[in-house]
Every structure is written in C-alpha cells, then in structure tokens.
Amino acid sequence: MSTLLNPYIGFRDNARQALEFYQSVFGGELQLSTFADLGASHDPAESGKIMHGQLETENDLVLMAADTPSDMEYTPGGSVSISLSGDDEPTLRGYWEALSGDGTVTVPLEKAPWGDTFGMCVDPYGVSWMVNILGAKPPQ
C-alpha cells in the first residue's frame, strides 16, 4: 500500500462552498459529510456544516476540508500554501486562472529566475496557492 500526503483545510462555515469551488477548478468527485450525517453534532445550529469533505480527481489530486466548530479556535489561512507544479502548462494555467480569478494575486504567474513559470495567489476562500510550471530543460 502506498502513502498519500494531501492538504486538509479548515474553514469556518463555508467548507461546502469552498469544496464546490475547488471541484469547479479541478474537476473530480466530491464527497461531503455533515456533522449530523456522522452523528457528531453538538450544536444543532451546526448540524449541516461539513465535518469531512473530500475531493478526488482523475489525475490523483486529493483535497480534504471541514468546517471548524464555533467552540474551537480558528485562524483563517494559517501559514500554509498549497503548491501545484509540473510540466502540463495548459492544465496548470487553467488552475491558476480559476484560483486567482476572484482571489488576490500576490506574485504574478510569470517567468521566474530559476527558469520556471511561477505565481502565488490567495483564492476567494483565503487559501494560499503556489503554481510552478516547469521550464524547458537546458540541453545536456
């Protein structure tokens, strides 16, 4: 069995909307379970919030998220960025356009000193993203 490493993002009251947004960006199958679905609702007002959401795409991207209950501390964004990288330029540019479209570009997607195309943005849900498109490899 292999080991997977994937981001698990905490939200406050908008995990469903964020995961649906990410599904519109990356495609894939989205599974959502509320606190009520899993019998873990302590506050009836939060029973419809997402206790666990998981997006899995055809190209093996996995993104998980949940709503943070109101009685737990929550710091939006934290100090983590999610990085997308590779050599599939059209796909990565599409992800960039979708993630940054209604978000904030902090570093424009452009040629970087190391030869790749790189950019950073914060999406409409406060999550930081880095996109790195591999440049042409120098001849050997």
N, C-alpha and C positions, 0 to 999 in steps of 0.2 A: 504494500500500500504506500502511496506517495503522501507527502506532507504538503499542505497548502498554507500559504500566507495571504491573507486578504484583509482589507480595511473593514472595520466595524465602526460606523459613525453614530454618535449620539446626537439627537435633536431634542427640541422642546416643542411638542405639539404639532410638528409638521413633517414627521418622518414619512408618512404616506405620500404627501405631495412631493417631497424630495426624491423618494424612490421612484415614483412615477415619472418625474423629470429625468432621472438617470436612465430609466428604461427607454424614454424617448431619444436619449443621446446614444446609448449603447445597444439598444435592442435587447433581446433575451427574454427569459421567463422570470416573472416576478411572483414571489410567494410572500403573502402578508398574513401575520397572525396578531390579533389584538390581545390585550390583557384579558379580556373576557373570554376569547377563544381558548386561551390556555389556562383558564381558571385562576388567574393571578391578579385579579382586580381588587385592590384595596380601597380604592376610591371610585364610587360609581360614576363620577364625572369623567374619569379617565379610562373607563372600560373599553371604549372604542379606539383608544390610542394604540399605536403599534408596539408590541412587546418584542417582536422579531420580524424583520423583513430581510429577504434575500433575493438578490438579482443575479442570475447566472446567464452568461451569454454563450453563443455558439463558439466564440473564439476563446473560451475558458477564462473570461473575466468574472470575478465574483466580488460583489459588493454587498455588505450587510449593514443594517441600520435599525435603530429603535428610538422610540420616544423616551426621554428621561422623565420619570415620575416627578410630580411637583414637590414631593418631600425629599428629593435627592438634589445635591448640588449639581449645577450645570454651567459649564463655561463654553460658549459657542466657539467653534473653530479650533480652540486649543493651540498647540504649536506643531501640528502635523500637516504635511502636504501629501496629496496622493499624486504619484508620478505615473504618467503614461509615456512609454518610449518604444521605439522600434523603427523599422525601415519602411513601413506601409504609410507613405506620406499622405495619400488621399484619405485614408481612414483616420489618421491622427489629426489632420487638418479639420476634418469633419467634427471630430470630438471637440477640438479647440473652439471652433465656431459655435457649437451648441453650448458648451460650458461657459464660455466668456460672453456670449451674446447679450444676456440680460444681467451679467455679472460685472466684475471690475477687473480690467487688465492691469496687472502690476508690473509685468515685463512683457513687452510686445513679442509675438511669435516672429522671430527673425534670426538671421544667421548669427551664430554665437562665435566667440573667439576660438573655441575648440573644434570648429568646423561643422557642427550640427546646427539644426534649426531648433531654437528653444524659446519657450514663453512660459509665463506664470499668470494665473488669474485666480480670482475668488468667485465661485459660482453664486447664483441668486440665493442659495441656502447657507452661505457663509463658509463653504468648504474650499480650502486652497488646493489648487491643481498645478502641476508642472507637466509640460508636454515637451518631449525631446525627440526630434526626428533625425535619425542618423544621416550624416552627410556622406558624400561619396568617399570611398576609401582610396587613399593615395596608391598609385601603382607601386608594386614591390619589385 
